[in-house]
């Protein structure tokens, strides 16, 4: 385990066992360090921050960053605030990105990070969501979108089953009618339609039982 990840997980030591387990499981099952490594300095939006794990990684990796995490789950935001209270460069808000950052800080961010969020939304809302993220960014700002690839593999099917358990059976994750996984060709098209220029599509699934894929894109300049 990297020193950065150890330092980050230590922030959650005083949370209840169930919350600590959730955070550690997330840290071990997703390539969050690879995502954080591609984030620039400056002001970064962490959309769908949950317990704040990515926000903490970004803040600790580069103290020059200011990280704004937002999530619609009040329970997770409360735990994140408790765990990350010692990080002066993290701001956390409860609500959707449309209700919070899009109203308060449009065009103000150097980067936006969305990890395993899009598939929880109804597909019909994806284009508007991506345009909202685009509106947060400065011209040329970076968008890091980490999703599970819909490639038809056993990893794809396993990921869907796992999320059904987390959303429908255990209620650990909030969803609003989504649970769709798309191939990378369709995702790059959606990003282009929302005004992004995709510079990298990184396969991050090696060593994991989930087909992780990261889309690195920039907001096109007017």
CORBELTA-V416262 format. One record per residue. N is the residue number from 1. RES is the residue in one letter. BURIAL is 1 if it has 24 or more other ideal C-beta (glycine too) atoms within 12 Angstrom, else 0. D_LAST is the distance of its C-alpha to the last C-alpha in whole Angstrom. Layout:
N&RES&BURIAL&D_LAST, N&RES&BURIAL&D_LAST
//
This chain:
1&X&0&42, 2&X&0&40, 3&X&0&40, 4&X&1&37, 5&X&1&38, 6&X&0&41, 7&X&0&40, 8&X&1&38, 9&X&1&40, 10&X&0&43, 11&X&1&41, 12&X&1&42, 13&X&0&46, 14&X&0&47, 15&X&1&45, 16&X&0&48, 17&X&0&48, 18&X&0&47, 19&X&1&43, 20&X&0&44, 21&X&0&45, 22&X&1&41, 23&X&1&39, 24&X&1&41, 25&X&0&41, 26&X&1&37, 27&X&1&37, 28&X&0&39, 29&X&1&38, 30&X&1&34, 31&X&1&33, 32&X&1&31, 33&X&1&31, 34&X&1&29, 35&X&1&26, 36&X&1&27, 37&X&0&27, 38&X&1&24, 39&X&1&22, 40&X&1&21, 41&X&0&22, 42&X&1&21, 43&X&1&21, 44&X&1&21, 45&X&1&21, 46&X&1&24, 47&X&1&24, 48&X&1&27, 49&X&1&29, 50&X&1&32, 51&X&1&35, 52&X&1&32, 53&X&1&33, 54&X&1&30, 55&X&1&29, 56&X&1&32, 57&X&1&32, 58&X&1&28, 59&X&1&30, 60&X&1&33, 61&X&1&31, 62&X&1&29, 63&X&0&31, 64&X&0&28, 65&X&1&25, 66&X&1&25, 67&X&1&25, 68&X&1&25, 69&X&1&27, 70&X&1&27, 71&X&1&29, 72&X&1&31, 73&X&1&34, 74&X&0&36, 75&X&0&39, 76&X&1&37, 77&X&1&35, 78&X&0&38, 79&X&1&39, 80&X&1&36, 81&X&1&37, 82&X&1&40, 83&X&1&39, 84&X&1&37, 85&X&0&38, 86&X&0&39, 87&X&1&35, 88&X&0&34, 89&X&1&30, 90&X&1&30, 91&X&1&29, 92&X&1&30, 93&X&1&30, 94&X&1&31, 95&X&0&29, 96&X&1&26, 97&X&1&23, 98&X&0&22, 99&X&0&25, 100&X&1&24, 101&X&1&21, 102&X&1&19, 103&X&0&21, 104&X&0&21, 105&X&1&19, 106&X&0&15, 107&X&0&12, 108&X&0&15, 109&X&1&16, 110&X&1&16, 111&X&1&17, 112&X&1&18, 113&X&1&22, 114&X&1&23, 115&X&1&26, 116&X&1&29, 117&X&1&27, 118&X&1&25, 119&X&1&29, 120&X&1&30, 121&X&1&28, 122&X&0&29, 123&X&0&27, 124&X&0&26, 125&X&1&24, 126&X&1&22, 127&X&1&19, 128&X&0&19, 129&X&1&20, 130&X&1&17, 131&X&1&14, 132&X&1&16, 133&X&1&16, 134&X&1&12, 135&X&1&12, 136&X&1&14, 137&X&1&12, 138&X&1&10, 139&X&0&7, 140&X&0&9, 141&X&1&12, 142&X&1&15, 143&X&1&16, 144&X&1&20, 145&X&1&22, 146&X&1&25, 147&X&1&27, 148&X&1&30, 149&X&1&30, 150&X&1&32, 151&X&1&34, 152&X&0&37, 153&X&0&39, 154&X&0&42, 155&X&1&39, 156&X&1&37, 157&X&0&40, 158&X&0&41, 159&X&1&38, 160&X&1&38, 161&X&0&42, 162&X&1&41, 163&X&1&38, 164&X&0&40, 165&X&0&43, 166&X&1&41, 167&X&0&39, 168&X&0&42, 169&X&0&45, 170&X&0&45, 171&X&0&42, 172&X&1&40, 173&X&1&37, 174&X&1&35, 175&X&1&34, 176&X&0&33, 177&X&0&34, 178&X&1&32, 179&X&1&33, 180&X&1&31, 181&X&1&31, 182&X&1&28, 183&X&0&28, 184&X&1&26, 185&X&0&25, 186&X&1&24, 187&X&1&22, 188&X&1&20, 189&X&0&19, 190&X&1&19, 191&X&1&16, 192&X&1&14, 193&X&0&14, 194&X&1&13, 195&X&1&10, 196&X&1&11, 197&X&1&12, 198&X&1&16, 199&X&0&18, 200&X&1&21, 201&X&1&23, 202&X&1&26, 203&X&1&30, 204&X&1&31, 205&X&1&34, 206&X&0&37, 207&X&0&40, 208&X&0&39, 209&X&0&40, 210&X&1&37, 211&X&1&34, 212&X&1&31, 213&X&1&28, 214&X&1&25, 215&X&1&21, 216&X&1&19, 217&X&1&15, 218&X&1&12, 219&X&1&9, 220&X&0&6, 221&X&0&4, 222&X&0&0
//
